[in-house]
């Protein structure tokens, strides 16, 4: 009876230890650039190769040249059927999308890059806020503050806007390296309803974005 009890106890302890060993987070990281962030372990990765291949099909002026300056980019989402199209489409989604990018600056950008440029990397936040017009979408600036890392500094901006009748909330961090040669971008976003429901998790993921440099 005693032996059986000890055996049962050992099994229970081993099961507990195995459970403790299950990871709860995974990293999105580029060792070469000294950049990393964490997302829940269950989230699915949209690989750099997939993002590069999709972006390479763009016919926009300067797209190929800009892609050639990208060191690394990666995406994540808890939703399985999400890919590069959703990452770059910037439509509101019902599940969070996280995207990180490291890009070298063109010579003409190095001397002109400003915090407003960093804010406006995806949408024209500065004009929407300072110079709204009849065509400006319904826009709310939720937060905007400077961020300083070991190898870079910039702006974290949290905002929402309405597109095609759906409100989307974006938590965006954009930084320029200390030598002003590289920009680091991290964006996590989804519909405003999704953001409000998952705000604690989304904020923690954005908080984890770290730039240590090469």
C-alpha positions as CSV (number, residue, x, y, z in Angstrom):
1,X,0.0,0.0,0.0
2,X,2.8,2.3,0.9
3,X,4.7,1.5,-2.3
4,X,1.7,2.2,-4.4
5,X,1.1,5.6,-2.7
6,X,4.8,6.6,-3.3
7,X,4.5,5.6,-6.9
8,X,1.4,7.6,-7.3
9,X,3.1,10.6,-5.6
10,X,6.1,10.3,-8.0
11,X,3.8,10.3,-11.0
12,X,2.0,13.4,-9.7
13,X,5.3,15.2,-9.1
14,X,6.6,14.4,-12.5
15,X,3.4,15.6,-14.1
16,X,3.6,18.8,-12.2
17,X,7.2,19.4,-13.3
18,X,6.4,18.7,-16.9
19,X,3.6,21.2,-16.7
20,X,5.9,23.8,-15.3
21,X,8.2,23.2,-18.2
22,X,5.6,24.2,-20.8
23,X,6.5,27.6,-22.4
24,X,4.0,30.4,-22.2
25,X,5.7,32.8,-24.6
26,X,7.8,32.8,-27.7
27,X,10.2,35.4,-29.1
28,X,10.2,37.3,-32.3
29,X,13.8,38.3,-32.6
30,X,16.6,39.3,-34.8
31,X,20.0,38.7,-33.1
32,X,21.8,40.5,-36.0
33,X,19.8,43.6,-35.2
34,X,19.5,43.2,-31.5
35,X,15.7,43.4,-31.6
36,X,13.2,41.2,-29.8
37,X,9.7,41.0,-28.4
38,X,7.4,38.3,-26.9
39,X,4.0,36.9,-27.8
40,X,2.0,34.1,-26.4
41,X,3.4,30.7,-27.3
42,X,0.2,29.7,-29.1
43,X,0.4,32.6,-31.6
44,X,1.3,31.7,-35.2
45,X,4.2,33.3,-37.0
46,X,4.1,35.0,-40.4
47,X,7.7,34.4,-41.5
48,X,10.1,36.9,-42.9
49,X,10.3,35.0,-46.2
50,X,6.5,35.1,-46.6
51,X,6.4,38.9,-45.9
52,X,9.3,39.5,-48.3
53,X,7.7,37.5,-51.1
54,X,4.4,39.3,-50.8
55,X,6.1,42.7,-50.6
56,X,8.2,41.9,-53.7
57,X,5.0,41.8,-55.8
58,X,4.2,45.4,-55.1
59,X,4.0,47.7,-58.1
60,X,4.2,50.9,-56.0
61,X,7.0,53.4,-56.9
62,X,10.1,52.7,-54.8
63,X,8.7,49.4,-53.3
64,X,11.5,47.3,-54.5
65,X,14.2,49.7,-53.4
66,X,12.6,50.0,-49.9
67,X,12.3,46.2,-49.6
68,X,16.0,45.9,-50.4
69,X,16.7,48.0,-47.3
70,X,14.8,45.7,-45.0
71,X,17.0,43.8,-42.7
72,X,14.3,41.7,-41.0
73,X,10.5,41.6,-40.6
74,X,8.1,39.2,-38.9
75,X,4.5,38.9,-38.0
76,X,2.4,37.0,-35.4
77,X,-1.3,36.4,-34.8
78,X,-3.4,34.1,-32.6
79,X,-5.4,33.4,-35.7
80,X,-4.1,30.6,-37.9
81,X,-5.3,31.8,-41.4
82,X,-3.5,35.1,-41.3
83,X,-0.7,36.0,-43.7
84,X,1.3,38.8,-45.3
85,X,-1.8,40.1,-47.1
86,X,-3.5,40.8,-43.7
87,X,-0.2,42.3,-42.3
88,X,0.2,44.8,-45.1
89,X,-3.4,45.4,-45.9
90,X,-4.0,47.3,-42.7
91,X,-7.6,46.4,-42.5
92,X,-9.3,46.0,-39.1
93,X,-9.2,42.4,-38.0
94,X,-11.1,40.5,-35.2
95,X,-7.9,39.1,-33.8
96,X,-4.6,41.0,-32.9
97,X,-1.9,41.3,-35.6
98,X,1.7,42.0,-34.5
99,X,4.4,43.2,-36.9
100,X,8.0,44.1,-36.5
101,X,10.4,45.5,-39.0
102,X,14.0,46.7,-39.2
103,X,14.9,48.8,-42.2
104,X,18.0,50.8,-43.1
105,X,17.4,54.4,-44.1
106,X,18.1,55.9,-47.5
107,X,20.8,58.6,-47.4
108,X,18.2,61.3,-48.0
109,X,16.2,60.0,-45.0
110,X,19.1,60.0,-42.5
111,X,19.3,63.8,-42.2
112,X,15.5,64.4,-42.4
113,X,14.0,61.8,-40.1
114,X,12.0,63.2,-37.3
115,X,9.5,62.1,-34.7
116,X,6.7,63.2,-37.0
117,X,8.1,61.0,-39.8
118,X,8.2,58.1,-37.4
119,X,4.6,58.7,-36.4
120,X,3.5,58.9,-40.0
121,X,5.2,55.7,-41.2
122,X,1.8,53.9,-41.8
123,X,-0.9,56.5,-41.8
124,X,-0.6,60.4,-41.8
125,X,-1.2,60.8,-38.0
126,X,0.3,64.3,-37.9
127,X,-2.0,65.7,-40.6
128,X,-5.0,63.9,-39.2
129,X,-4.4,65.4,-35.8
130,X,-3.2,68.9,-36.7
131,X,-4.8,69.6,-40.1
132,X,-8.0,67.5,-40.4
133,X,-10.1,67.9,-43.5
134,X,-13.5,66.6,-44.6
135,X,-11.7,63.5,-46.0
136,X,-9.9,62.8,-42.7
137,X,-11.3,59.6,-41.1
138,X,-12.7,59.7,-37.6
139,X,-9.5,59.6,-35.6
140,X,-8.7,59.5,-31.9
141,X,-5.2,60.0,-30.5
142,X,-5.1,57.8,-27.3
143,X,-1.5,58.2,-26.3
144,X,1.8,59.5,-27.6
145,X,5.1,59.6,-25.8
146,X,8.8,59.3,-26.4
147,X,10.5,55.9,-26.0
148,X,14.3,55.5,-25.4
149,X,16.1,52.2,-25.8
150,X,19.8,51.3,-25.5
151,X,20.4,51.6,-29.3
152,X,17.5,53.8,-30.5
153,X,14.9,56.4,-29.6
154,X,11.5,57.4,-31.0
155,X,7.8,57.5,-30.4
156,X,5.1,55.2,-29.2
157,X,1.7,56.2,-30.5
158,X,-1.6,54.6,-29.7
159,X,-4.5,55.7,-31.9
160,X,-7.8,54.6,-33.4
161,X,-9.4,55.5,-36.7
162,X,-12.5,54.4,-38.7
163,X,-12.0,52.8,-42.1
164,X,-14.8,51.3,-44.1
165,X,-17.1,51.8,-41.2
166,X,-15.0,49.8,-38.7
167,X,-12.9,51.3,-35.9
168,X,-9.4,50.0,-35.6
169,X,-6.9,50.6,-32.7
170,X,-3.2,50.6,-33.3
171,X,-0.3,50.5,-30.8
172,X,2.7,51.6,-32.8
173,X,6.3,52.1,-31.8
174,X,8.8,53.6,-34.2
175,X,12.4,54.4,-33.4
176,X,15.5,55.5,-35.2
177,X,19.0,54.2,-34.3
178,X,21.4,56.4,-32.4
179,X,23.5,56.7,-35.5
180,X,20.4,57.5,-37.5
181,X,21.0,54.8,-40.0
182,X,18.1,52.4,-39.2
183,X,14.5,52.5,-38.2
184,X,12.8,49.9,-35.9
185,X,9.0,49.5,-36.1
186,X,6.6,47.5,-34.0
187,X,2.9,47.5,-34.6
188,X,0.1,45.5,-32.9
189,X,-3.5,46.2,-33.9
190,X,-7.0,44.9,-34.4
191,X,-10.5,46.3,-34.4
192,X,-11.2,48.6,-31.5
193,X,-13.6,46.0,-30.1
194,X,-10.9,43.4,-30.2
195,X,-8.3,45.8,-28.8
196,X,-10.5,46.8,-25.8
197,X,-11.2,43.1,-25.1
198,X,-7.5,42.2,-25.3
199,X,-6.0,45.4,-24.1
200,X,-3.9,44.0,-21.2
201,X,-2.3,41.3,-23.5
202,X,-1.7,43.7,-26.4
203,X,-0.1,46.3,-24.1
204,X,2.2,43.7,-22.6
205,X,3.3,42.5,-26.0
206,X,4.0,46.1,-27.2
207,X,5.8,46.8,-23.9
208,X,8.1,43.9,-24.6
209,X,9.5,45.4,-27.8
210,X,13.2,46.0,-27.1
211,X,16.0,47.4,-29.3
212,X,19.5,46.6,-28.0
213,X,21.4,47.1,-31.3
214,X,23.8,44.9,-33.2
